[in-house]
Amino acid sequence: MGSVENNSRPRPQQVPAIRALDMFLLGLVKEGLITPYDWQARARISLGASLPATKRLLKAGFLKELAKGPRGRHEFGLTSEGRDAMLPGTLDRYLGDALEDPPGDLESAVRLACLATANNDIKGAKQFLREAADAHQRRARVAKKRAANKVPFRSKLGGLYSAVLAQCEEKQLAAMVDKLAALGDKWDKAAKDILQMGQEEHKSGR
């Protein structure tokens, strides 16, 4: 093979370290969800989370503000840097870096898994979910120890509250571990089923 580069295809760029939520919002804008209302209604991203993320992306030069839409809604579009960040090769690099230090919180892990799936990287998506399951498992062990702690109560009210909360936290984390592990094992089918269900509901007008 020759060494001549094909200049017709954009080369992947190095994406600065940005949060999983920020990258997820870029993906939503790329798919046509361009307002905070869209993100909240269609992707369950609260205004409290999206507004700071939008400011970060505007400052970093990944988003630009468009003319205000109906009823004064703020609309956003990708800049050239934002489009570069969504190139398959660039997204591969971003997701690979994220896997080296995977997030422990549920929402970031699921967002990265969805980004990986959209980038045709099912293996990477499964790994994000398994890493999140492992992180929740560690937290569940800590919560279990806390629930079993026999330190005498200095306050009946405070002690009762702390003990019950620890027990609830343990059960919630254990359930989350099971769900994440199941999703990680069968993510390719689970993602396909969820997307198919959404398409059917869209066609039926629900």
C-alpha positions as a Python dict, from the first residue, in 0.01 Angstrom:
ca = {
    (1, 'M'): (0, 0, 0),
    (2, 'G'): (118, 351, -71),
    (3, 'S'): (174, 623, 186),
    (4, 'V'): (-44, 884, 18),
    (5, 'E'): (-313, 1007, 260),
    (6, 'N'): (-675, 1035, 157),
    (7, 'N'): (-742, 1403, 221),
    (8, 'S'): (-1113, 1368, 146),
    (9, 'R'): (-1179, 1221, 492),
    (10, 'P'): (-1136, 1431, 806),
    (11, 'R'): (-874, 1297, 1044),
    (12, 'P'): (-971, 1217, 1403),
    (13, 'Q'): (-881, 1496, 1642),
    (14, 'Q'): (-766, 1476, 2002),
    (15, 'V'): (-1067, 1564, 2219),
    (16, 'P'): (-987, 1762, 2535),
    (17, 'A'): (-1089, 1598, 2859),
    (18, 'I'): (-1459, 1667, 2888),
    (19, 'R'): (-1722, 1496, 3099),
    (20, 'A'): (-1939, 1207, 2987),
    (21, 'L'): (-2247, 1430, 3011),
    (22, 'D'): (-2086, 1692, 2787),
    (23, 'M'): (-1999, 1434, 2521),
    (24, 'F'): (-2349, 1289, 2547),
    (25, 'L'): (-2503, 1631, 2485),
    (26, 'L'): (-2288, 1671, 2173),
    (27, 'G'): (-2429, 1340, 2052),
    (28, 'L'): (-2784, 1457, 2117),
    (29, 'V'): (-2726, 1780, 1925),
    (30, 'K'): (-2579, 1581, 1638),
    (31, 'E'): (-2902, 1377, 1628),
    (32, 'G'): (-3120, 1688, 1619),
    (33, 'L'): (-3205, 1747, 1985),
    (34, 'I'): (-3090, 2107, 2004),
    (35, 'T'): (-3262, 2264, 2306),
    (36, 'P'): (-3243, 2202, 2681),
    (37, 'Y'): (-3614, 2120, 2663),
    (38, 'D'): (-3537, 1848, 2404),
    (39, 'W'): (-3267, 1706, 2631),
    (40, 'Q'): (-3504, 1699, 2927),
    (41, 'A'): (-3807, 1561, 2743),
    (42, 'R'): (-3629, 1315, 2512),
    (43, 'A'): (-3319, 1212, 2703),
    (44, 'R'): (-3401, 1273, 3072),
    (45, 'I'): (-3124, 1531, 3117),
    (46, 'S'): (-3238, 1777, 3383),
    (47, 'L'): (-3198, 2150, 3335),
    (48, 'G'): (-2985, 2154, 3648),
    (49, 'A'): (-2737, 1924, 3474),
    (50, 'S'): (-2763, 2051, 3116),
    (51, 'L'): (-2720, 2424, 3182),
    (52, 'P'): (-2372, 2400, 3340),
    (53, 'A'): (-2271, 2146, 3074),
    (54, 'T'): (-2389, 2380, 2799),
    (55, 'K'): (-2178, 2660, 2945),
    (56, 'R'): (-1873, 2432, 2948),
    (57, 'L'): (-1930, 2329, 2586),
    (58, 'L'): (-1981, 2685, 2469),
    (59, 'K'): (-1664, 2796, 2646),
    (60, 'A'): (-1466, 2503, 2503),
    (61, 'G'): (-1588, 2587, 2152),
    (62, 'F'): (-1784, 2266, 2088),
    (63, 'L'): (-2129, 2429, 2081),
    (64, 'K'): (-2261, 2752, 1938),
    (65, 'E'): (-2586, 2926, 2020),
    (66, 'L'): (-2829, 2956, 1731),
    (67, 'A'): (-3109, 3205, 1684),
    (68, 'K'): (-3373, 3165, 1949),
    (69, 'G'): (-3651, 2928, 1851),
    (70, 'P'): (-4026, 2939, 1922),
    (71, 'R'): (-4121, 3106, 2251),
    (72, 'G'): (-3763, 3220, 2297),
    (73, 'R'): (-3617, 2874, 2343),
    (74, 'H'): (-3240, 2854, 2328),
    (75, 'E'): (-3116, 2639, 2042),
    (76, 'F'): (-2763, 2506, 2001),
    (77, 'G'): (-2558, 2365, 1715),
    (78, 'L'): (-2224, 2195, 1678),
    (79, 'T'): (-1919, 2400, 1583),
    (80, 'S'): (-1652, 2249, 1361),
    (81, 'E'): (-1477, 2134, 1680),
    (82, 'G'): (-1801, 1978, 1801),
    (83, 'R'): (-1846, 1794, 1473),
    (84, 'D'): (-1487, 1672, 1492),
    (85, 'A'): (-1553, 1538, 1843),
    (86, 'M'): (-1837, 1327, 1703),
    (87, 'L'): (-1630, 1168, 1425),
    (88, 'P'): (-1616, 789, 1474),
    (89, 'G'): (-1238, 786, 1506),
    (90, 'T'): (-1233, 1071, 1756),
    (91, 'L'): (-1515, 916, 1956),
    (92, 'D'): (-1323, 586, 1957),
    (93, 'R'): (-1030, 764, 2115),
    (94, 'Y'): (-1245, 942, 2372),
    (95, 'L'): (-1422, 622, 2475),
    (96, 'G'): (-1092, 434, 2492),
    (97, 'D'): (-951, 697, 2727),
    (98, 'A'): (-1270, 681, 2938),
    (99, 'L'): (-1234, 302, 2971),
    (100, 'E'): (-890, 349, 3124),
    (101, 'D'): (-1053, 542, 3409),
    (102, 'P'): (-1422, 445, 3395),
    (103, 'P'): (-1677, 646, 3592),
    (104, 'G'): (-1829, 489, 3899),
    (105, 'D'): (-2165, 663, 3885),
    (106, 'L'): (-2457, 502, 3706),
    (107, 'E'): (-2561, 788, 3478),
    (108, 'S'): (-2212, 851, 3336),
    (109, 'A'): (-2156, 480, 3275),
    (110, 'V'): (-2488, 441, 3092),
    (111, 'R'): (-2429, 755, 2885),
    (112, 'L'): (-2087, 627, 2778),
    (113, 'A'): (-2233, 284, 2702),
    (114, 'C'): (-2497, 448, 2481),
    (115, 'L'): (-2232, 658, 2305),
    (116, 'A'): (-2025, 346, 2245),
    (117, 'T'): (-2330, 165, 2106),
    (118, 'A'): (-2408, 456, 1873),
    (119, 'N'): (-2044, 431, 1761),
    (120, 'N'): (-2088, 58, 1686),
    (121, 'D'): (-1872, -48, 1981),
    (122, 'I'): (-2088, -302, 2166),
    (123, 'K'): (-1783, -452, 2338),
    (124, 'G'): (-1690, -114, 2485),
    (125, 'A'): (-2050, -50, 2592),
    (126, 'K'): (-2059, -380, 2781),
    (127, 'Q'): (-1730, -296, 2951),
    (128, 'F'): (-1862, 40, 3077),
    (129, 'L'): (-2162, -136, 3230),
    (130, 'R'): (-1951, -407, 3391),
    (131, 'E'): (-1713, -150, 3537),
    (132, 'A'): (-2012, 37, 3680),
    (133, 'A'): (-2143, -290, 3827),
    (134, 'D'): (-1806, -349, 3992),
    (135, 'A'): (-1806, 4, 4138),
    (136, 'H'): (-2157, -44, 4277),
    (137, 'Q'): (-2054, -380, 4419),
    (138, 'R'): (-1773, -214, 4613),
    (139, 'R'): (-2017, 46, 4747),
    (140, 'A'): (-2263, -227, 4842),
    (141, 'R'): (-1995, -398, 5052),
    (142, 'V'): (-1919, -72, 5230),
    (143, 'A'): (-2291, -12, 5294),
    (144, 'K'): (-2330, -367, 5427),
    (145, 'K'): (-2049, -312, 5677),
    (146, 'R'): (-2206, 17, 5778),
    (147, 'A'): (-2544, -150, 5828),
    (148, 'A'): (-2385, -419, 6045),
    (149, 'N'): (-2191, -168, 6254),
    (150, 'K'): (-2263, -231, 6624),
    (151, 'V'): (-2132, 101, 6754),
    (152, 'P'): (-2358, 210, 7046),
    (153, 'F'): (-2602, 486, 6953),
    (154, 'R'): (-2529, 822, 7111),
    (155, 'S'): (-2868, 928, 6982),
    (156, 'K'): (-3158, 687, 6938),
    (157, 'L'): (-3309, 902, 6666),
    (158, 'G'): (-2983, 953, 6478),
    (159, 'G'): (-2876, 593, 6522),
    (160, 'L'): (-3205, 453, 6398),
    (161, 'Y'): (-3200, 679, 6093),
    (162, 'S'): (-2839, 592, 6007),
    (163, 'A'): (-2896, 217, 6043),
    (164, 'V'): (-3213, 211, 5832),
    (165, 'L'): (-3056, 430, 5564),
    (166, 'A'): (-2750, 202, 5543),
    (167, 'Q'): (-2970, -104, 5503),
    (168, 'C'): (-3174, 63, 5227),
    (169, 'E'): (-2857, 176, 5052),
    (170, 'E'): (-2716, -176, 5061),
    (171, 'K'): (-3032, -322, 4905),
    (172, 'Q'): (-3051, -53, 4637),
    (173, 'L'): (-2685, -97, 4542),
    (174, 'A'): (-2717, -475, 4531),
    (175, 'A'): (-3018, -446, 4300),
    (176, 'M'): (-2827, -201, 4081),
    (177, 'V'): (-2533, -441, 4059),
    (178, 'D'): (-2764, -718, 3936),
    (179, 'K'): (-2926, -490, 3677),
    (180, 'L'): (-2596, -353, 3544),
    (181, 'A'): (-2443, -700, 3527),
    (182, 'A'): (-2744, -832, 3335),
    (183, 'L'): (-2733, -536, 3095),
    (184, 'G'): (-2360, -580, 3046),
    (185, 'D'): (-2398, -950, 2963),
    (186, 'K'): (-2683, -900, 2715),
    (187, 'W'): (-2638, -539, 2609),
    (188, 'D'): (-2648, -603, 2235),
    (189, 'K'): (-2997, -759, 2262),
    (190, 'A'): (-3117, -521, 2536),
    (191, 'A'): (-3019, -210, 2340),
    (192, 'K'): (-3179, -347, 2023),
    (193, 'D'): (-3504, -427, 2206),
    (194, 'I'): (-3519, -84, 2371),
    (195, 'L'): (-3458, 98, 2042),
    (196, 'Q'): (-3715, -115, 1863),
    (197, 'M'): (-3973, -43, 2134),
    (198, 'G'): (-3907, 331, 2100),
    (199, 'Q'): (-3948, 316, 1724),
    (200, 'E'): (-4279, 132, 1756),
    (201, 'E'): (-4410, 386, 2008),
    (202, 'H'): (-4302, 670, 1778),
    (203, 'K'): (-4491, 515, 1485),
    (204, 'S'): (-4804, 466, 1695),
    (205, 'G'): (-4790, 830, 1810),
    (206, 'R'): (-4762, 748, 2180),
}
